[in-house]
Amino acid sequence: AFAIENQLYLWACKGAQVYTNGHHLAERLARKGITATALISSTLTAGDFYYAEKNIHPETAKFIYLGYLRTAKGVETVLRAFARYNQDYPQSSFTIIGSGEFEHEWKNLVADAQINNVHFLGKIEDRAQINQALRSADVFLFASLSEGSPRVVLEAMANGLAVISTPVGSLPKCFSADSDIVFANFNDPEDFYNKMRALTENNQGYNALRSAAYVKVQDATIAQFIKRIFHR
């Protein structure tokens, strides 16, 4: 029933300037004969960028997640990965910012599995408070199953964090594995755990990774995003 309407959409797009939220969507449209410009959605402003020298220690590593608490975001994956890591390094911590329908379930998981040093901060609206929480952490964990261009990863990099993420959405097109981001398998706590260990136990590699990410994300601001759409 949608076929006729879909054909009309495709016909209209052939004469329009088309933008997509990520390279993967532009590639899908290309297979339908539509040329689209891939953009990286961003809300970053100059005040969101911060980089400080750090020396990471696996014993006291601080992990953080920012986003919705729902199944598709893979929060349970990183919680189980952190549970393994915290057994090795009991002083490590994991901060979770956000809310969602699975918040109560994952709090119960933490309690039932007796995972130490997990802090649920709930939803935070204030951008300055979010930035401060990110800057107080060492590594951003992101195990999402489906995304366009995840803005939270850009926010983490802009605040000087190293990122371990699934290769979701446009991330593999924008960032280089093990150069400015670490990719871990989908739904794989064990792989996340291994990547967390490898990253935090190599201070030189950790700083090289986050430095490269910070440089690369400089161009991912809301001003550049708007400029690419309206000032071509």
N, C-alpha and C positions, 0 to 999 in steps of 0.2 A: 504493500500500500504506500510505502514511503518512496518507492523507486522513482515515480514521476517527480516528486518534490526534490529528491536528491539530484536528479538530472538538471533541474532548474537551478539548484545551488551551484552545481559544477559549471553550468553555462554562464551564470552571473560572475563566478570567480575568474573566469578566463579573461575578463576585461577589467578586473579590479586589481588594486595593489593589495596583496595578501600577506599578512604577518602571522607567525605562529609563535607560541610560547615554547620554544625549544626546537632543536634541529631534527629530532626524531619525527615530529609532526610535519615539518617541511618535506622530509623524505617520503612520508606516506602520501602527501598531496602530489608530489612529483610523479608518483606512479599513476596518478589519475590525470596527468597532463597539466597540472596547476603549478606555476612557479610561485613559490612563497619565500619570503625573507624571514629567516629564523632570528628571533630575538630572545634575550635572556631577561625575563621579568625581574625587576629589582625596585626596591624602595630605599636603597642606601643613599645617604647624604654624607657630606664631608664630616659631620660630627660622629658618624658611625665607625669611622676608621681609627684603629688604635693598634699599635704594635710595641710591645715591650720585650726586652731580653728575658729569657726564661731558661732555667736549667731543670728539666723534668727528672723526677726520681720515681721509679716504679712503685716504691713503697708508699708514696703519698700522692700518687697521681689523682687528678680531679677530672672526672668525666661529666659531660652534660648533654642533655637532650632538650630541644625546644620544639614544640608543635602540639598537634592534637593527640589525644590519647584514644586512638582507635586502632582496630586490627591492621588496617592497610598501612599504618605507619611503622609497623615492625617493632613496637616498643618492647613487647615480650621477648623478642630475640635479643635485644641489647641488655635487658634485665637479666636474662639467663647467662649471657656472656659475662656480665659484670659479676654475677654470683660466683663464677669460676675464678675470675681475676681476684676478687676480694678474699677468697680462700687463700690465695697465694700471698696477697698483700693486704692484710686486715686494716691498714690505715688509709687505704684508698677510698674514694667516695664517688657517688653518682647523684647528680642533681637533675631533677625532671621538672621542666616548666611547661605548663599547659593543662588543659582539662579535656574531658570527653567521656563518652559512654562507658569506656573500660577503666576509668580511673579507680573506681572502687575495687574492681576485680584484680587489678595489678597491685594495688595496695595490699590486698589479701595475699597475693602471691608472694610479695616481699615478706610479709609477716609469717606466712606458713613455711616458707623456705628458709626463714631466719637469715635473710640477706642483710648484712649490716651496712650502715652508712649510706642508705638510699634516702634522699630528701625530695619529697613532692612539694613544690612551691605553689602549685595551682596556676591559674591563669594570671598573667601579669600584663597589664595594658601599657604601663609607662615605659617608653622606649629607653630612657636613660637607665632605668632599673634593670631592664633586660640586658643592655650593653654591659652594665657593671657585673652582672652574674656571669656573662660570657667571658669577660676579661679576668674573672677570678678563677676560671677553669683552665684546663690544659688541653683536653681532647673533646671534640664534638662527635657524638655517635648518632648515626642516622641509618636506619634499616628499612626504610620505606619500600613498599612494593610497587607503587605507581605514582609518578609525578610528571609535571611539565618541566619547568626549571625551578627546582626547590630554592626559594629565597632564603630559607633558614640556613642553608649551607653557605650561601654568599655572606650572610650576616656573621656567621661563625668565623669565616676566613677573614673578613674585614676587621674583626676584633682580635686577630692574631692567633686563632686556634688552629691546631691540626685537625683534620677531618677524616674519620673512618666511616665510609658510607657504602651502601649497595650501589651498583652501577645503574642507577635509575634515571629515567627521563633523559634530559640533555647533558647530564654530568659527564658521561664518557666522551662526548664531543667537545666539551669545554675544558676538561682537565685531564692531565696525564697521570695514569696510574703510577704510584710510587715516586712521582716527581713533585706533584703538588696536592695529591689526594691519595688515600689508601682505599681500595675497593675490597669489599668482603661479599661473600655469597649471600643470596637471598635466603631467608628463613634458616640461617646457619649460625647458631650461637657459638659453636666450636670454632668456626672460621673467624668470627668477630673476636673471640677470646684470644686466638693466636695472633691476630693482627694487633690487638691491644697490647699484648706482651711485647711483640717485636718492636712496636713504635715507642713504647715508654722505656724500654730497656736500651735504647740507642739515642742518647741525648743529641748527638751530632746529626743523626738522620732526622730526628724529630724537628730540630730547629731549621734544617734545610728545607723540609717539607712545608712547614708553616710559613717560612719566609717566601718561598716560591708561590704559594697560594695567595699570600697577601699582595704580592706584586701583580699577579694575574688578575685579581679581583678589582684592581684600581679602576678599571674601565667599566665596571658593572654598577653604575649609579643610576638613580632615577632620572637625573638630568640627561645622561647619555641615552637612556631608554626612550625618553620623550623625543630627544633630538633625532634619533634614527627613524621615528615614525613620522614626525611633522616637518623635518628639515632635510629631506633627502635631496 
